């Protein structure tokens, strides 16, 4: 089936790891795709505050999916089209459970900024989600539009926080852990958001908005949070050397390794060749 809509992950896919830039070949391919009538959009884990400039650089307009599908925003007008925040009771409980563990710091990810407490040590790392920050005496009291709670700390502490969050909040939230490789071998991350939205729901929303059948969509990604959109897209391109679980879901494996760029250009050339 012909592809009519292409959803692009950002970090590790569109954006190169070494400087968070877009390869000129990928920019040219995105423009070429639009010239051929392909709708190109973004579906990212980043907040809109960390996505806006990338969308402008790539010439991507209209609705895009941010915060792993929790926030749909019109990149042309900056108007929110859908927003799923973490319920205040869930935010409070997850915050208390995480911060009770040794060495753990919590950060609240809002649509445009990251809320943190005084002397928080991981700002450069969490700034990958968005570059703007606000200080609060106690995070849950100041963050009324928290999309994600991010906790960073030693592996054992994060694993215990994850266990407690899963046990006490259950199906109310989606919770994930992963290594914070940029911070060191022992540092890990716990990410908590409201249950339901993900990159797959974002892709379905965007397809409906554009009047495109889900079978007419394609996506490009590189990491496990891309799995929900890989499962529903008509075609799924995975960057080379991606996680084996994500690669197993792909219809196409790209030559370019994750984080190196050029995979988007290869995927677009493959789509346009059909």
TAQUI-V515005 format. One line per field, one symbol per residue. phi: phi as a letter, one per 40 degrees, with the letter a starting at -180 (. if undefined). psi: psi as a letter, one per 40 degrees, with the letter a starting at -180 (. if undefined). Layout:
phi: ???
psi: ???
This chain:
phi: .ccbbbbbcbcgbcccccafbbcdccdcccccccccgccbbbbbcccccbbdccccccgcbgcbbbffgcabbcccbgccbaabccddccccccccccccccgcbbbbccdbabcacdgccbcccccccacbbbcbcadccbbcbccbbbbbicdcccccccccccccbfccbbbabaccccchcccbbbbbacchcaccccccccccdcgbccccbbbbaabcccddcccbccabcbccgccdccdccccabccccdgbggcccccccccccc
psi: ihhdhhhhichecdhiddefihhddddddddddddeehhhihhieiiddedddddddefhiahihiffeehhihedeehhdhhhihidddddddddddeeihehiihhhideihhiihehefdddeeddieiihhidhdddegefhdihhhhaidddddddddddddddbedihhiiihgdeeidehihhhhiiiciadddddddddddefhideeiiihieideedddddeidhhhhiifihdddddeidhhidhiheeiedddddddddde.
